[in-house]
Amino acid sequence: MAALPRLVCASSVVLVVWAGFCSAVCVEVPSETEAVQGTHMKLLCISCMRREEVTASTVVEWFYRPEGGKDEPIYEYRKTNHEFPSRFSGRLQWNGSKDMQDVSITVLNVTLNDSGIYTCNITREFEFEIHRPLFTSSRLIHLTVVEEAGEDFTSVISEIMMYILLVFLTLWLLIEMVYCYRKVSKAEEAAQENATDYLAIPSENKENCAVPVEE
């Protein structure tokens, strides 16, 4: 009987180490919360997957709650897929992965009436030699369906900055062109003045201006 507590402690240690390992490598990506009417919307639900050597059974339940209403089951995965009769009948598609880390579903042809709160419940029962621990987790997705896609704020800012940069570069180029034109014009005027002054000098003065050559 003394060996049983030691086995339970060892199993607990293994479980803690396993949980720490999974939390270190698992990345839970939040789902998008806005959909456009008439498109397909993937309700993303990520659950930390188990280690390969640990056997576990997974149950996934999806619920929908309209504004001011109650949760109603719409989809379930329990070894096989099952779609409950609801407003989504024929419009739900399973997008889960084989390792049951991704347990997402897709709503086809979303309508304005599909706005509401979607709940993803995950239940895992791990099969250890000594005990069978049960872990549950839940994800809430507040979905809003709009008639037309709104322009992303970041893209709007980027577009504005692009136009400002184009205007600045255009002005800078014009200033440089004017500056170069004036510089060339002044150089030409100075050359013409020098040529005019030289031609205005009498011939004898031009000869005197010549530098004598020493033999």
N, C-alpha and C positions, 0 to 999 in steps of 0.2 A: 504493500500500500504506500510505502514511502517513496516509491519510484513514480507514482502517479503525479504528485505535486511537481516533481522535477520535470516530468514530461510536459505538464501544463505550462510551467514557466518557460521552458525551452521553446514551446510552440508560440507563446506570447512574444518572446524575443524575436523569433523569426517573423512573426506577423508585423511587429513594429518596424523591423528592418525593411521588410517588403513594402510597407506603407510609405516609409521615408524614401525608398528608391522610386516608387511610382510617382510620389508628389514632386520629385526632383526632375523627372523627365516628362511629366504630363503637362500639356499646355491647354488650358480651357479657353477656347476662342468664343467671345460673345456673339450672339446671332444679330443680324441686322433687324431693325425694328420698323422699317418703312418699306412698303411694297406699292407697286403701281398696278392699278386696276387692269385685269386682263393678262397679266404676266404670271410666271411661275415663281413662287416664293419658297426658298428652303429655310425651314425652321431649324437652325443649327443647335444641336445638343451634344456636347462632348463630355464623356465620362472617362476618368483615368482607367486605362486598361490594366488588367491583371497580368502578372508574370506567367510565362508560358507553362512553367512546371506546376502551377497552382490551378486546380480544376474548380470552376465556378459556374453556376447557372445564373443567367441574367434575365430579368423581366423589365420591360420598358412599357410605360403607360403614358399616353398623351391625353391631355384634357383641354377643353376650350371653355372660356367663360366670357360671354358678351358683357358689355357695360351694364352694370346693375343686375346681372343675372348670376347663375350658379354654375359651378364646374360640371361639365358633361363629358363623358369619355368619348373620344373620337377614334383612337387607334391604340393597338396593343401588340407588343411582340413578346410571345411566350413560347419559344422554340419555333413557332410559326407566326406569320403575320395575320392580324385580324383587324378589320375595319368595322367600327360600330355604325349603325344607322344614324345619320345626322345630316346637317346641312352640307357636310363635306363629302357625302357619299359619292364614290367614283372620282373624287378629286384629290385623294391622298396617295402619296407614293413613298414607299420606304427607301431611305437613303443610308441606312446603317451599314457599317463595315463588318467584315467577318470576325474581327477580334473584339467587336462590340465596344470599341472606344468611341466611335461615331454612331450615335443612335438617332440621327436626324430624320425628319420627314419633309416632304415637299408638298405644298398646297398648289394644285394646278388651277389656272384660270381664276386667280383671286378676285373677289368682288368687294365692294365697299362694305358689305355686311360681314366680311370676314375680320374686320377690326375687332380687337379684344385682347384678352390675356390667354396665352398658351402655356401650359405647364407640362414639363417633361420630368417624369418620376422614374428613377433607375433603382432597381433592387438587385443586389448581388448576394448570393449565398455561396461562400467558399467551402470547399470540401477538404478539410484537414483530417488527419488520422484521429485526433482526439476530439475535436469539436468542429462545428459548422457555423462560423460567425456570419452574421447577416449585416450588410451595409446598405444604406439607402441614401440617395441624394436627389435633389430637385432643382430644376431650372425654370425660371419665369421669363417669358418673352412677351413684352407689351407691343403688339403689332398694330400699326396704323396703315390703312390702305388709302391711297390718294388717287385722284383721277389722272393726274399727269405728274411726271417726274419733275421735281424741283431741282434747280441748278445748285450744285454744291457750292457752299460759301468759299471754300478754299480755291476752287477753280475760278470763281468770280474775282477774288483778290489777285490771283495769278494773272488773269486776263487784263485787269486794270493796270497792274505793274508792267505788263508787257507793252501796253499802249503808251504808258508814261515813258518807258525806256526808249521806245521808237521815236517819240516826239523829241526827247532829249538828244538822241543821236542825230536826228535830222537837223535840229537847231545848231548843234555843235559842228556838223558838217558845213552848214551854210556860213557860220562864223569863220571857219577855217578857210573856206573858199574866198570870202570877202577879204580876209586878212592877206591871203596869198596874192589876190588880184591887186590890192593896194600896194603891196610890197613890190610886185613886178612893175606896176605902173610908175612908182617912184624911181625904181632903177632905170627904167627906160627914159623918164624925164631927165634924170641926172646925166645919162649918157648923151642925150640930145643937147643939153645945155653945154656940156664939155665940148661936143663937136662944133656947136655954134660959136663958142668962145674961141676955139682954135682957128676957125675959118675967119673970124673977125680980126685976127692979128695980121698986121702988114707983113709983106714978104721979107723985107729986110730984118724985121724982128724975129721972123721965123728962122732966118739963117743964123741970127745971133743966139737964138735959143739952142742951136745945135751944139752939142758937146764936142769940144776939140779933142782930136785924137793925138796922143803923144807918141812920138816915134822912139 
